[in-house]
Amino acid sequence: MNGVKVLQYGCGKMSVYAMRYVIENGGTIVGAVDINPNIIGKDIGSIIGSKDLGIKVTDVKDVEELIRNTKPDICIIMTMSLLSDCKDALLTCARLGVNAITTCEEAFYPMNSNPTLTKEIDELAKANNCTITGSGYQDAFWGNLITTLAGATHNITKIVGSSSYNVEDYGIALAKAHGAGLTLDEFDKSIASVDRISDEERNKLINSGKFLPSYMWNVNGWLCDKLGLTVVNQSQKCVPTTHTEDIESSTLGMTILAGNATGMSAIVTTTTKEGITLETECIGKVYSKDDVDTNKWTVYGEPDTTLVITKPDTVELTCATIVNRIPDVINSKPGYIPTSQMRELKPIIK
């Protein structure tokens, strides 16, 4: 990554690691933007815990001018979880011909949840010779690890996965997207009820860009693309997680009362023409003192194989994955290219 110029878009909790990893891998942070007035004007060194580096966080409204002045090779976008919420950032990069990689969970494989906006970004990126993609923890732990296991299995019948993470580690946008802090009635009305629809109604929402996918929705699409599977049907169900005692949330700045939603479990089921079923679950919630991150997957076939990873450092792994993907994005063909169509994830060797 020596000499690669990076623009950091979003300077919250995740950027602390991402910017440091870029610098330690030989890249240069040439600019940073955010919407938070408490961060704007700060030197990025104070954010990552180092000496001042001479790069101050700029208001996001000035991002186009910053890009034109700094001419970054790639932009790391670490803001929201839905593609529509990252629309402006992604279209700005595509219009100005700047490669971009984002932690936006839907961006991992948005073709199956917001194809209209994906096509718009894709066409603009192709016209301006740059690459847009989504990556992060799922690229390795819900993606490449699983397809590698599948590659060692005969006659696969089913792939089952479950992963949990603490929404406190990812900022307020993600915590709210998981329904953390809502009463059960509020959760049902704003989150769970969205999935009590017919396939036809869901397809209309998808084509209109109004569908709200859980993280595994896009992961299942990525896995099917990587494995060459043809999707016949896909559905999801979101249920609230609760705790028997009050839990303090520093990210939300509130006490989540016992019995209210601490987050949610989202279960996605995909059937394929090839007869392989995918059943995947992600559990994102505000953790109690007894909770830890877990990642468990089983590939059923000959033989059945189970992969269990306990206490993965999800935030650091997400940021390392993003940075390690930068060379692949820069070297990719132009357009919106999911990492399922790139090489297997590899570290940057200095």
C-alpha positions as CSV (number, residue, x, y, z in Angstrom):
1,M,0.0,0.0,0.0
2,N,3.0,2.3,-0.1
3,G,2.0,5.6,-1.6
4,V,-1.8,4.9,-1.6
5,K,-3.7,8.0,-0.8
6,V,-6.8,7.4,1.3
7,L,-9.8,9.7,2.2
8,Q,-11.6,8.7,5.4
9,Y,-15.3,9.4,5.2
10,G,-16.8,9.1,8.7
11,C,-14.5,9.5,11.7
12,G,-16.4,7.6,14.4
13,K,-15.4,4.5,16.4
14,M,-14.5,2.3,13.4
15,S,-12.2,4.9,11.9
16,V,-9.8,4.8,14.9
17,Y,-8.6,1.5,13.7
18,A,-9.0,1.9,9.9
19,M,-6.9,5.1,9.7
20,R,-4.2,3.6,11.9
21,Y,-4.1,0.4,9.8
22,V,-3.8,2.5,6.6
23,I,-0.9,4.4,8.0
24,E,0.9,1.3,9.4
25,N,0.5,-0.4,6.0
26,G,2.3,2.4,4.3
27,G,-0.7,4.4,3.1
28,T,-1.4,8.1,3.6
29,I,-4.5,9.7,5.0
30,V,-4.9,12.7,2.8
31,G,-8.3,13.9,4.2
32,A,-11.1,13.1,6.5
33,V,-14.7,14.2,6.7
34,D,-17.6,13.9,9.2
35,I,-20.9,15.4,10.2
36,N,-20.3,15.6,13.9
37,P,-19.4,19.2,15.0
38,N,-17.5,17.7,18.0
39,I,-15.1,16.0,15.6
40,I,-14.9,18.5,12.8
41,G,-11.6,20.5,13.1
42,K,-9.8,17.8,15.1
43,D,-6.5,16.5,13.9
44,I,-6.9,12.8,12.9
45,G,-3.9,12.0,15.2
46,S,-6.1,12.9,18.2
47,I,-8.7,10.4,16.9
48,I,-6.3,7.5,16.5
49,G,-4.3,8.2,19.6
50,S,-1.1,9.5,18.0
51,K,0.7,12.8,17.6
52,D,-0.9,15.4,15.3
53,L,-0.6,14.3,11.7
54,G,-1.5,17.6,10.0
55,I,-4.8,16.4,8.7
56,K,-7.9,17.9,10.2
57,V,-11.4,16.5,9.9
58,T,-13.5,18.5,7.5
59,D,-17.2,19.1,7.3
60,V,-18.8,16.5,5.0
61,K,-20.5,19.3,3.0
62,D,-17.0,20.2,1.7
63,V,-16.1,16.6,0.6
64,E,-16.2,17.3,-3.2
65,E,-13.7,20.2,-2.8
66,L,-11.5,18.0,-0.6
67,I,-11.5,15.2,-3.1
68,R,-10.6,17.5,-6.0
69,N,-7.7,19.0,-3.9
70,T,-6.3,15.8,-2.5
71,K,-7.0,13.4,-5.4
72,P,-7.3,10.2,-3.2
73,D,-6.8,6.8,-4.7
74,I,-9.6,5.4,-2.6
75,C,-12.2,6.5,-0.1
76,I,-13.1,4.5,3.0
77,I,-16.7,5.1,3.9
78,M,-17.7,4.2,7.5
79,T,-21.1,5.7,8.2
80,M,-24.5,4.0,7.9
81,S,-25.8,0.5,7.4
82,L,-28.2,0.9,4.4
83,L,-27.1,1.6,0.8
84,S,-29.7,4.4,0.6
85,D,-28.1,6.2,3.6
86,C,-24.7,6.0,1.9
87,K,-26.1,7.1,-1.5
88,D,-24.6,10.6,-1.5
89,A,-21.1,9.4,-0.4
90,L,-21.0,6.5,-3.0
91,L,-22.4,8.6,-5.9
92,T,-19.9,11.4,-5.1
93,C,-17.0,9.0,-5.3
94,A,-18.4,7.4,-8.5
95,R,-19.0,10.8,-10.1
96,L,-15.5,12.0,-9.3
97,G,-13.8,8.8,-10.3
98,V,-12.6,7.8,-6.9
99,N,-12.5,4.1,-5.8
100,A,-14.5,3.5,-2.6
101,I,-14.9,0.7,-0.1
102,T,-17.5,0.9,2.6
103,T,-18.5,-0.9,5.8
104,C,-22.2,-0.4,5.0
105,E,-23.6,-3.8,5.6
106,E,-26.1,-3.7,2.7
107,A,-23.3,-2.7,0.3
108,F,-21.7,-6.2,0.7
109,Y,-24.1,-7.5,-1.9
110,P,-26.8,-4.8,-2.6
111,M,-27.9,-6.4,-5.9
112,N,-30.5,-8.5,-4.1
113,S,-31.9,-5.7,-1.9
114,N,-31.6,-2.4,-3.8
115,P,-30.8,-3.2,-7.4
116,T,-32.0,0.2,-8.8
117,L,-29.5,2.2,-6.7
118,T,-26.8,-0.4,-7.2
119,K,-27.2,-0.1,-11.0
120,E,-27.0,3.7,-10.8
121,I,-23.8,3.6,-8.8
122,D,-22.4,0.9,-11.1
123,E,-23.1,2.8,-14.3
124,L,-21.6,6.0,-12.9
125,A,-18.5,4.2,-11.6
126,K,-18.0,2.5,-15.0
127,A,-18.3,5.9,-16.8
128,N,-15.6,7.4,-14.5
129,N,-13.3,4.3,-14.3
130,C,-13.5,3.6,-10.6
131,T,-14.6,0.7,-8.4
132,I,-17.2,0.7,-5.6
133,T,-17.6,-2.2,-3.2
134,G,-18.6,-3.2,0.4
135,S,-16.6,-5.3,2.8
136,G,-15.8,-5.8,6.4
137,Y,-16.1,-8.6,9.0
138,Q,-18.6,-10.5,6.8
139,D,-16.1,-10.7,3.9
140,A,-14.0,-13.0,6.0
141,F,-16.2,-14.6,8.6
142,W,-19.5,-14.9,6.8
143,G,-18.0,-15.2,3.4
144,N,-14.6,-16.5,2.5
145,L,-14.3,-18.8,5.4
146,I,-17.6,-20.4,4.6
147,T,-17.0,-20.8,0.8
148,T,-13.6,-22.4,1.7
149,L,-15.4,-25.0,3.9
150,A,-17.9,-25.6,1.2
151,G,-15.0,-26.2,-1.2
152,A,-13.9,-29.1,1.0
153,T,-17.3,-30.7,1.1
154,H,-19.0,-33.3,-1.1
155,N,-22.8,-33.1,-1.9
156,I,-23.7,-30.0,0.2
157,T,-27.3,-29.9,1.3
158,K,-27.4,-27.0,3.7
159,I,-25.3,-24.1,5.1
160,V,-26.3,-22.8,8.5
161,G,-24.7,-19.8,10.2
162,S,-25.1,-17.7,13.3
163,S,-23.1,-14.7,14.4
164,S,-23.5,-12.2,17.3
165,Y,-22.0,-8.8,17.9
166,N,-22.3,-6.0,20.3
167,V,-24.0,-3.0,18.7
168,E,-22.3,-0.7,21.2
169,D,-19.0,-1.2,19.3
170,Y,-20.4,0.2,16.0
171,G,-22.1,3.5,16.8
172,I,-25.6,4.9,17.2
173,A,-26.8,4.4,13.6
174,L,-26.2,0.6,13.8
175,A,-27.7,0.3,17.3
176,K,-30.9,2.1,16.2
177,A,-31.1,0.0,13.1
178,H,-31.3,-3.1,15.3
179,G,-34.1,-1.6,17.4
180,A,-32.0,-1.3,20.6
181,G,-33.9,0.6,23.2
182,L,-37.4,0.1,21.7
183,T,-40.3,-1.3,23.5
184,L,-41.5,-4.6,22.1
185,D,-44.6,-2.9,20.6
186,E,-42.3,-0.3,19.0
187,F,-40.0,-3.0,17.7
188,D,-42.9,-4.9,16.2
189,K,-44.3,-1.9,14.4
190,S,-41.1,-0.4,13.1
191,I,-39.0,-3.6,12.4
192,A,-40.7,-6.9,12.7
193,S,-43.9,-6.0,10.8
194,V,-41.9,-5.0,7.8
195,D,-41.2,-8.7,7.0
196,R,-44.8,-9.9,7.4
197,I,-45.4,-9.5,3.7
198,S,-45.8,-11.6,0.6
199,D,-43.0,-12.4,-1.8
200,E,-44.6,-10.1,-4.4
201,E,-44.8,-7.2,-1.9
202,R,-41.2,-7.8,-0.9
203,N,-40.0,-7.7,-4.5
204,K,-41.9,-4.4,-5.0
205,L,-40.0,-2.9,-2.1
206,I,-36.7,-4.3,-3.3
207,N,-37.2,-2.8,-6.8
208,S,-38.3,0.5,-5.4
209,G,-35.3,0.8,-3.0
210,K,-37.5,0.7,0.1
211,F,-36.7,-2.8,1.4
212,L,-34.9,-3.0,4.7
213,P,-32.5,-6.0,4.6
214,S,-31.0,-7.6,7.6
215,Y,-27.2,-8.2,7.3
216,M,-27.6,-11.8,6.4
217,W,-29.9,-11.0,3.5
218,N,-26.9,-9.6,1.6
219,V,-24.6,-12.2,2.9
220,N,-26.7,-15.0,1.5
221,G,-26.7,-13.2,-1.9
222,W,-22.9,-12.9,-1.7
223,L,-22.5,-16.6,-0.8
224,C,-24.8,-17.7,-3.6
225,D,-22.9,-15.5,-6.1
226,K,-19.5,-16.8,-4.9
227,L,-20.7,-20.5,-5.0
228,G,-22.5,-20.2,-8.3
229,L,-25.9,-20.9,-6.8
230,T,-29.2,-19.8,-8.3
231,V,-31.6,-18.2,-5.8
232,V,-35.2,-19.5,-6.0
233,N,-36.6,-17.8,-2.9
234,Q,-35.4,-15.8,0.0
235,S,-37.2,-14.6,3.2
236,Q,-36.2,-13.0,6.5
237,K,-37.6,-12.7,10.0
238,C,-36.5,-10.2,12.7
239,V,-37.2,-10.9,16.4
240,P,-36.2,-8.7,19.3
241,T,-33.7,-9.8,21.9
242,T,-34.3,-8.9,25.5
243,H,-32.7,-9.1,28.9
244,T,-34.1,-9.7,32.4
245,E,-32.3,-6.7,33.9
246,D,-31.8,-3.1,32.9
247,I,-28.7,-2.5,30.6
248,E,-26.9,0.8,30.2
249,S,-26.1,1.8,26.6
250,S,-23.4,4.4,26.3
251,T,-23.9,4.5,22.5
252,L,-27.6,5.3,22.8
253,G,-27.1,7.3,26.0
254,M,-29.9,5.6,27.8
255,T,-30.9,2.8,30.1
256,I,-32.6,-0.1,28.2
257,L,-35.3,-1.3,30.6
258,A,-35.6,-5.0,31.4
259,G,-37.9,-6.6,28.8
260,N,-37.4,-4.0,26.2
261,A,-35.5,-4.7,23.0
262,T,-31.7,-4.8,23.4
263,G,-31.4,-5.5,19.7
264,M,-32.5,-8.2,17.4
265,S,-32.0,-11.6,15.8
266,A,-32.5,-11.6,12.0
267,I,-32.9,-15.0,10.3
268,V,-32.7,-15.3,6.6
269,T,-33.6,-18.5,4.6
270,T,-32.6,-19.0,1.0
271,T,-33.5,-21.9,-1.2
272,T,-31.6,-22.5,-4.5
273,K,-32.2,-24.3,-7.8
274,E,-29.2,-26.5,-7.0
275,G,-31.0,-27.9,-3.8
276,I,-28.7,-26.2,-1.3
277,T,-30.5,-24.2,1.5
278,L,-28.9,-21.4,3.4
279,E,-30.2,-20.6,6.9
280,T,-28.3,-17.7,8.5
281,E,-28.8,-15.6,11.6
282,C,-27.1,-12.5,12.9
283,I,-27.7,-11.3,16.4
284,G,-26.9,-7.7,17.1
285,K,-27.7,-6.3,20.5
286,V,-26.4,-4.3,23.5
287,Y,-24.5,-6.8,25.5
288,S,-25.1,-7.7,29.1
289,K,-22.0,-8.5,31.2
290,D,-22.3,-12.2,30.3
291,D,-22.5,-11.8,26.5
292,V,-19.6,-12.3,24.0
293,D,-19.2,-12.2,20.3
294,T,-19.6,-15.6,18.6
295,N,-19.5,-16.9,15.0
296,K,-20.7,-20.5,14.3
297,W,-21.3,-22.0,10.9
298,T,-22.0,-25.6,9.7
299,V,-21.7,-26.9,6.2
300,Y,-23.9,-30.0,5.9
301,G,-22.8,-32.6,3.3
302,E,-20.1,-35.2,3.2
303,P,-18.8,-34.6,5.8
304,D,-20.7,-32.2,8.0
305,T,-18.2,-29.5,9.2
306,T,-18.7,-26.9,11.9
307,L,-16.6,-23.8,12.4
308,V,-16.8,-22.0,15.7
309,I,-15.0,-18.8,16.5
310,T,-15.4,-17.4,20.1
311,K,-14.8,-13.8,21.0
312,P,-13.7,-12.5,17.7
313,D,-12.5,-8.9,17.9
314,T,-15.2,-7.9,15.4
315,V,-14.3,-4.2,15.2
316,E,-10.6,-4.7,14.6
317,L,-11.3,-7.6,12.2
318,T,-13.7,-5.4,10.2
319,C,-11.2,-2.6,9.9
320,A,-8.3,-4.9,9.0
321,T,-10.5,-6.5,6.3
322,I,-11.4,-3.1,4.8
323,V,-7.8,-2.0,4.6
324,N,-6.6,-5.4,3.3
325,R,-9.1,-5.2,0.5
326,I,-7.8,-1.8,-0.7
327,P,-5.3,-3.2,-3.3
328,D,-8.1,-5.5,-4.7
329,V,-10.4,-2.5,-5.1
330,I,-7.8,-0.4,-6.8
331,N,-6.9,-3.2,-9.2
332,S,-10.5,-4.3,-9.9
333,K,-12.4,-3.6,-13.1
334,P,-14.6,-0.5,-12.8
335,G,-18.2,-0.6,-11.6
336,Y,-20.0,-1.8,-8.5
337,I,-18.0,-5.0,-7.9
338,P,-18.9,-7.1,-4.9
339,T,-15.9,-8.9,-3.2
340,S,-17.5,-12.2,-4.2
341,Q,-16.1,-11.4,-7.6
342,M,-12.6,-10.5,-6.3
343,R,-9.8,-12.8,-5.2
344,E,-9.9,-14.5,-1.8
345,L,-9.1,-12.1,1.1
346,K,-5.3,-11.8,1.8
347,P,-3.3,-9.7,4.2
348,I,-1.0,-6.8,3.1
349,I,2.5,-8.1,3.6
350,K,4.9,-5.2,4.3
